[in-house]
Amino acid sequence: MRGYTEVIAYTDIDSHEIFRHLAKKRIKPVIKVRRDVVITGNRVRNEAVMGIRKGIKQWKEKN
């Protein structure tokens, strides 16, 4: 058995602890972060936040 390579989840599982655990296990998080999220010292979670913000900005520019 190879194990998991990514986890897909919604905002109810968005926490620093989850992101840290997944990073430690080298599992890619595909987790929608909360709307009011703040960028902090968690690199993996920050990448998710910035990706979502970038995506929303691109969407707004197109529409």
Contacts in CASP RR format, 6 or more apart in sequence:
PFRMAT RR
TARGET T0000
AUTHOR 0000-0000-0000
METHOD contacts of the structure
MODEL  1
MRGYTEVIAYTDIDSHEIFRHLAKKRIKPVIKVRRDVVITGNRVRNEAVM
GIRKGIKQWKEKN
4 25 0 8 1.000
4 27 0 8 1.000
5 27 0 8 1.000
5 28 0 8 1.000
6 27 0 8 1.000
6 28 0 8 1.000
6 29 0 8 1.000
6 30 0 8 1.000
7 22 0 8 1.000
7 27 0 8 1.000
7 28 0 8 1.000
7 29 0 8 1.000
7 30 0 8 1.000
7 31 0 8 1.000
8 30 0 8 1.000
8 31 0 8 1.000
9 29 0 8 1.000
9 30 0 8 1.000
9 31 0 8 1.000
9 32 0 8 1.000
10 31 0 8 1.000
10 32 0 8 1.000
11 31 0 8 1.000
11 32 0 8 1.000
11 33 0 8 1.000
11 34 0 8 1.000
13 31 0 8 1.000
14 31 0 8 1.000
14 32 0 8 1.000
14 33 0 8 1.000
14 34 0 8 1.000
14 37 0 8 1.000
16 40 0 8 1.000
16 42 0 8 1.000
16 45 0 8 1.000
18 29 0 8 1.000
18 31 0 8 1.000
19 29 0 8 1.000
19 31 0 8 1.000
19 42 0 8 1.000
19 44 0 8 1.000
19 45 0 8 1.000
19 48 0 8 1.000
20 42 0 8 1.000
20 44 0 8 1.000
22 28 0 8 1.000
22 29 0 8 1.000
22 44 0 8 1.000
23 29 0 8 1.000
23 43 0 8 1.000
23 44 0 8 1.000
29 44 0 8 1.000
29 45 0 8 1.000
29 48 0 8 1.000
31 48 0 8 1.000
32 52 0 8 1.000
33 45 0 8 1.000
33 48 0 8 1.000
33 49 0 8 1.000
33 52 0 8 1.000
37 49 0 8 1.000
39 46 0 8 1.000
39 49 0 8 1.000
39 50 0 8 1.000
40 46 0 8 1.000
END
